[in-house]
Amino acid sequence: MSTNVQLEIFEGPLDLLLHLIKKNEVSISDIPIAAITAQYLATLELMQNLNLDVAGEFLVMAATLIHIKSRMLLPAGDDEPDEDEGIDPQEELVRRLLEYQRYKDAAAELEQRELLTRDVFTRPAATEQAPAQGFREVSLFELLTALRRVIERLPKDDAHEVVLEKITMREKMTLILDILRAGERVIFVALFSEVKSRMEIIVTFLAMLELVKMRAIRIFQEALNGPIQIEAAVGIDQATERVAMEVEPQG
Amino acid sequence: MERADLKPIVESLLFVADGPLTLQRLGEVVEGSSRDEIRTVLQELQAELDRERRGVRLVEIAGGYQLRTPKVNADWVKKLLGGRPPRMSRATLETLAIIAYRQPITRAEIEAIRGVDVDGVVGTLLERNLIRAVARKDVPGRPFLYGTTPEFLQLFNLKDLTHLPTLKEMEELTLPEDQGDSIPLERTEES
């Protein structure tokens, strides 16, 4: 089967239906259900052929459409609609489409507004973590290089002692936070000065990354290839609280 | 304090402030001036900047006042600052619109409107600080109710939530025959 349907990215079944309704130049309240259902199913098939992940919601909508279509095929019975049938599925669908269309329009209108950092600008906030003059942020690559150097510095062939190590990220995070809360800057390698095993280095490193993510600490260097330094950042109090409260993640 | 002194002081405060400054905050700083005096000065400043088509304008945002560059200069400012403005996907924008107009609202309620799962999108919005959990709904499972933040107002240049663009009425979207076939296309109020 060759199709030259332009496949757009649909946000969901309602979005796809609205697209079909628009394409057919019909009104939401007056959907030609047979035609729309056929096109809807064809689009789903196309999505599947293209190995797109067709979410369950799309299939539920397909079932709804087929249900509505089948009801229309039934001979018109009594004038009185069945009381126990509940809401007319077509009415319900129209209501949902209209409501969704409303918010789609609203979203489009919001997007037209004068957006901050797209159309209009303010002076950047001074409390924003602007690095002190002459400082630069450290890339992940540089961090990994530094990490490798730390690992390489580990004493190599000591007697091979197997111990069950119990180091948790949380402990390490608490340790780093304690050091930095004093307000001092710490040099990256100093964090690892007491560290004795490869595992411990990695856990310490991960704990450090986690704290960066929580915006509790900031990693920078004064010059390219200069020593990597760490200091407390805005989120440190919040992070300390969170780390203290959090249940031990694993073991 | 003379108004001639007050105006440049207020202008300085607006310039150095990190975010929108409320009338209350301005009043706390500029002692000896009444709210009315400050408000008048703000209005004068706003009118001046607009009239002279200056490079910064005074805008009412998120319950306060903030200096912002006018849209006409956006390209120049972007050229200086570099980087690209964060783009918002359609899913994010639609979800945000639903939350903005229907707050407080639960995830399930948003999903009912959009017809798709919104976990990821809600996560993104929370991360970007555009929405927050405001309460829990008193239904089984006690789900979070979400609402927009002051950052949302700042991003979309809104004075407050009442200044959201009016949501189209359902009737505006549907064709007249839906109301019954005797209703004319242009309905008049007096009927």
Interface residues (C-beta under 8 A of the other chain):
Chain A: E11 G12 P13 L14 D15 S27 I28 S29 D30 A55 E57 M61 V94 R96 L98 E99 Y100 Q101 R102 Y103 K104 D105 A106 A107 E109 L110 E111 R113 E114 L115 L116 T117 R118 D119 V120 F121 T122 R123 A125 A126 T127
Chain B: F15 V16 D18 G19 V59 Q66 L67 R68 T69 P70 K71 A74 V77 L81 P85 P86 M88 R90 A91 L93 E94 L96 A97 I98 A100 Y101 I113 R114 G115 V116 D117 Q154 L155 F156 N157 L158 L164 P165 L167 K168 M170 L173 T174 L175 E177 D178
